[in-house]
Amino acid sequence: MAHTVGIPSGTRSSLPKKSSEKIAVVQSALPDFDEYVEEIRGLWETKWLTNNGEKHQQLEEGLRSYMNVNNIALFTNGHLALEAAIEVLGLTGEVITTPFTFASTSHALVRKGLTPVYGDIRPDDYTLDATKLEKLITSKTSAIMPVHVYGNVCDVEAIEVIAKKHGLKVIYDAAHTFGVTVNGRGIGTFGDVSMFSFHATKVFHTIEGGALTFNDPELKERFERIKNFGITGPETVHEPGGNAKMNEFQAAMGLCNLRYVDETIAKRKVVRDAYDECLKEVPGIRLLKSQSGVETNHAYYPIVFTGDQNRRDELFQVFADAGIFTRKYFYPLVTDYEWIGNRYASQRTPVARSIAERVLTLPLYPDLALDDVKRICDILAERMMTT
């Protein structure tokens, strides 16, 4: 007999209940179509489509307030924002980071002429293990670039102590942690700079987009120059810069989505809670635990397969055959990318390597029907209880 699991009582009735034939791993949250049209209507009158327009300014201030940060600069995407942070902080030599991340983190370092040095991760929340950082620091180290993962946050206090002790900069890749707080403090206030991604699949998005948050107000002018060719006036260019400006259509989407982001996160929590209840007794998997003092955004739902028999790839295919799209996220490790060759050995980060080989993120988005959550859980439970 097939094992079935139940959805916990008390879930919000506003969530869809009807099961979909196919289920995506992520789905972009969109505002009402007419609301977005109304938001961009004025652009046809002003003809101001980019270059720090009215929508850009409104979104920047709205995000600064919502994220509870001191300073913010918007970019056309998170990756170029990260490259700008590296350049403006003047990083050189080596930067300690994690191999358990999206390609952008390491690619930004390499593209800026830096050498990434990879530290292992913690086995419970998959973030950079601060207890192993100091042995990686050399005379060439200029910074630490930790990554907040799945809405979980790094050990920000320990990292701050280490960075101050050794005179290092800290840039957080905070792509997964929009709206997250630590003991009531906005996640974007930690370190020297934090980078946020506003890609279409994120908790909050501007279609494409990104931002840097920072405590030193003097960085603002430099970020604005770097993302606009280094231009300082109609006839003056202060330095070589790039083109990473957020346009007005992106900003307008952000303004619409920002109005509903709390509701979006609340719906995500309902889905996550349903998964937690359904899967808590299923053998052979480990669920992501909540962190003390952290108000998360429920960005992703990873499970890690445990035990001697790793059934991750098997379940990935079982779900695919059932029209359910999951993701091996993050897999492979950055250190196993083809372009890296044999320069780094993933054996040096055994925890990260193990998690990468065993992790599977299940579908999670605000409008995921609870019937679909049950369907996913039933398939997983039945398989895991079959020898």
Secondary structure, DSSP 8 states (H G I E B T S, - for coil): --------TT--TTS--S--SSB-S-------HHHHHHHHTTHHHH---SSS-HHHHHHHHHHHHHTT-SEEEEESSHHHHHHHHHHHTT--SEEEE-SSS-HHHHHHHHHTT-EEEE--B-TTT-SB-GGGSGGG--TTEEEEE-B-BTTB---HHHHHHHHHHHT-EEEEE-TT-TT-EETTEEGGGSSSEEEEE--TTSSS--SS-EEEEES-TTHHHHHHHHTBTTEEETTEE-S---B----HHHHHHHHHHHTTHHHHHHHHHHHHHHHHHHHTT-TTEEE----TTEE-----EEEEE-SSS--HHHHHHHHHHTTB--B-TT-S-GGG-GGGTTSS-GGGSHHHHHHHHHEEEE---TT--HHHHHHHHHHHHHHHT--
